[in-house]
Amino acid sequence: MVLCQCLSVPKGSANKILSYLLKKDLVRKDLKIRDDGEYVYIPVREGTDLKGTTMLVLEFQERDLPISPVESINLKLGEMGIKDRFPEKYTKLGNSLFIKEGRLPRFPKKVFLMAAREFHASAIYLDRGISESPLREPDATLIWGKEGELTHEENGVLYTFDPTKVMFSPGNVNSRVGESRGEFNGMAVVDMFAGIGYFTLQIAKGSPLAKIYACELNPISFSFLMHNVRKNKMEDRITLLPGDCRSTTMGIKADYILMGHFDSPNFLSTALRISHMGTVINMHLLCDTNSINSHWYRIMESARHLGYALDFLGQNIVKSYGPHLWHVSAKFVVLRML
Ligand SMILES: C[S@@+](CC[C@H](N)C(=O)[O-])C[C@H]1O[C@@H](n2cnc3c(N)ncnc32)[C@H](O)[C@@H]1O
């Protein structure tokens, strides 16, 4: 049992007050809330003062459930007399922690050491996003620990990369894992923008009998791609094509084409050139809210100009990409050459 100050609130209003306190991060989540049938006793952080409520000091049982790393860090920050809170939102890839710029207060170094221990991380990076340039380079700066390659596991696939040199988008996890469903055995698959193998490796895992061609222009990403194919023991099903997919795909006929780059509409002619009747093309692109239910007409129109008829099969929203902007993955089937 632990002695702690608490708010004594009538049972009827307890939920409302609790959600307010949780929003303000004032609740001691490491202690169990008490309830005597008439009143609820919410253990709170030192210094909490809510007008119109009664403050008591009572004994509380410690919670059995382990508290989250952020909760634990925040408790320690309180004990250290630091008012700022550690960000609730973060990404952990391999043994590295990524925190978006703007979310992280100016903490002394010892806070990062403590955070690294809580997260079992060996590096903490400030994440400023991914460039809009064709090579989609990341902007990540080390703020604590040791910089360098990391290995991240997703759906049984190992991805090794250096987060200061190549991107990895955690928000695309469902799209990546979706490609592992195993529907490509016996098919020729072309990943026109393979990066370090984001989609290629999941397709190869789910469909070991697929013949996959992975194109990558950036030499740094390509060397990680090569490493990842070997590390996941998938050399038998993946052909690596370094360079620009507009030329490296010459002569290939694909049953399924993956275009994991926001500029994919500008590469439609390449996809169509390597297609046949029945080829499915999966295009990742950015689209605003106004055109979310119509943007595919533009792509079908472009295909018509290039002498192909496409049918729209459907789309998935991968994630929000900013105000009124969406990352979508839209699927088309090649019906015929006009
Ligand atoms: C956006 S990244 C891959 C993203 C990944 N599919 C995802 O959504 O997480 C796109 C990759 O395409 C590569 N790329 C850009 N232009 C290319 C081209 N013309 N041919 C081959 N690869 C290209 C970039 O170097 C980059 O690694």
The ligand as an SDF file (V2000), in Angstrom:
LIG
                    3D

 27 29  0  0  0  0  0  0  0  0999 V2000
    8.4870    6.1120  -51.2040 C   0  0  0  0  0  0  0  0  0  0  0  0
    9.8050    5.0410  -51.2540 S   0  0  0  0  0  0  0  0  0  0  0  0
    9.0910    3.5320  -50.9690 C   0  0  0  0  0  0  0  0  0  0  0  0
    7.9780    3.6920  -50.0460 C   0  0  0  0  0  0  0  0  0  0  0  0
    7.3240    2.4260  -49.6420 C   0  0  0  0  0  0  0  0  0  0  0  0
    6.7580    1.7750  -50.7670 N   0  0  0  0  0  0  0  0  0  0  0  0
    6.3280    2.7840  -48.5980 C   0  0  0  0  0  0  0  0  0  0  0  0
    5.2310    3.2770  -48.9490 O   0  0  0  0  0  0  0  0  0  0  0  0
    6.6350    2.6460  -47.4140 O   0  0  0  0  0  0  0  0  0  0  0  0
   10.0160    5.0690  -52.9240 C   0  0  0  0  0  0  0  0  0  0  0  0
   11.3050    4.4980  -53.4140 C   0  0  0  0  0  0  0  0  0  0  0  0
   11.3090    4.6250  -54.8170 O   0  0  0  0  0  0  0  0  0  0  0  0
   12.6230    4.9020  -55.2400 C   0  0  0  0  0  0  0  0  0  0  0  0
   12.5280    5.5020  -56.5750 N   0  0  0  0  0  0  0  0  0  0  0  0
   12.2220    6.7630  -56.9170 C   0  0  0  0  0  0  0  0  0  0  0  0
   12.2170    6.9200  -58.2550 N   0  0  0  0  0  0  0  0  0  0  0  0
   12.5320    5.7050  -58.7840 C   0  0  0  0  0  0  0  0  0  0  0  0
   12.6670    5.2160  -60.1020 C   0  0  0  0  0  0  0  0  0  0  0  0
   12.4880    6.0110  -61.1580 N   0  0  0  0  0  0  0  0  0  0  0  0
   12.9970    3.8980  -60.2740 N   0  0  0  0  0  0  0  0  0  0  0  0
   13.1790    3.0890  -59.2170 C   0  0  0  0  0  0  0  0  0  0  0  0
   13.0640    3.5030  -57.9230 N   0  0  0  0  0  0  0  0  0  0  0  0
   12.7380    4.7940  -57.7130 C   0  0  0  0  0  0  0  0  0  0  0  0
   13.1550    5.8250  -54.1630 C   0  0  0  0  0  0  0  0  0  0  0  0
   14.5650    5.8000  -54.1410 O   0  0  0  0  0  0  0  0  0  0  0  0
   12.5180    5.2310  -52.9030 C   0  0  0  0  0  0  0  0  0  0  0  0
   13.3790    4.3080  -52.2890 O   0  0  0  0  0  0  0  0  0  0  0  0
  1  2  1  0
  2  3  1  0
  2 10  1  0
  3  4  1  0
  4  5  1  0
  5  6  1  0
  5  7  1  0
  7  8  2  0
  7  9  1  0
 10 11  1  0
 11 12  1  0
 11 26  1  0
 12 13  1  0
 13 14  1  0
 13 24  1  0
 14 15  1  0
 14 23  1  0
 15 16  2  0
 16 17  1  0
 17 18  1  0
 17 23  2  0
 18 19  1  0
 18 20  2  0
 20 21  1  0
 21 22  2  0
 22 23  1  0
 24 25  1  0
 24 26  1  0
 26 27  1  0
M  CHG  2   2   1   9  -1
M  END
$$$$
